[in-house]
């Protein structure tokens, strides 16, 4: 059930390496470099909730990740 957008802040120069690493994680549907407050945005679809929590933990443990911000999707019809 947990679908979410994960905003990822990374150390300068690590954007592509982190993007590639996140894209390989189970449950990640897409990941893009973006402009604005965050460096990357990923869309994830992970079930059950424990898998979602493990996915977030895996992203946070990547070398060069400074912070994450998770936005859960409330409208599950899409």
C-alpha positions in Angstrom: 0.0 0.0 0.0 2.6 2.7 0.8 3.2 4.8 -2.3 5.3 7.8 -1.7 7.4 10.5 -3.2 10.8 10.6 -1.6 12.8 13.8 -1.8 16.5 13.2 -1.4 19.2 15.7 -0.6 22.8 14.6 -1.5 26.3 15.9 -1.2 27.4 18.0 -4.2 28.8 15.9 -7.0 27.0 12.7 -5.8 23.7 13.2 -7.7 24.3 10.7 -10.5 25.8 8.0 -8.3 22.9 8.3 -5.8 20.3 8.4 -8.6 21.8 5.2 -10.0 21.9 3.4 -6.6 18.3 4.4 -5.7 17.0 3.3 -9.1 18.3 -0.2 -8.4 16.4 -0.6 -5.1 13.3 -2.8 -5.0 10.1 -0.8 -4.9 11.6 2.3 -6.7 9.4 3.1 -9.7 11.4 6.1 -10.9 14.0 8.6 -9.7 15.0 11.9 -11.3 17.4 14.8 -10.6 15.4 17.9 -10.0 15.8 21.6 -9.4 14.6 23.4 -6.2 14.9 22.6 -2.6 15.9 18.9 -3.1 18.4 17.2 -5.4 16.5 14.0 -6.4 12.9 12.8 -6.3 11.9 9.2 -6.3 8.5 7.5 -6.6 8.2 4.3 -4.6 5.6 1.6 -4.3 6.5 -0.8 -1.5 4.3 -3.3 0.3 3.9 -4.0 3.2 4.8 -1.0 5.3 7.8 -2.8 6.7 9.3 -3.0 3.2 8.7 0.7 2.7 10.5 1.4 6.0 13.4 -0.7 4.9 13.6 1.0 1.5 13.8 4.5 3.2 16.5 3.1 5.5 18.4 1.8 2.5 18.3 5.2 0.8 19.4 7.0 3.9 22.4 4.7 4.3 23.8 5.4 0.8 27.1 7.3 1.0 26.5 10.9 0.0 22.8 11.1 1.1 22.3 14.0 3.5 18.6 13.9 4.1 15.3 12.5 2.9 11.7 13.8 3.0 8.9 11.3 2.5 5.5 12.3 1.2 3.0 9.5 1.3 0.3 9.3 -1.4 -3.2 9.5 0.1 -5.1 9.1 -3.1 -4.5 5.4 -4.0 -6.9 5.4 -7.0 -4.2 6.5 -9.4 
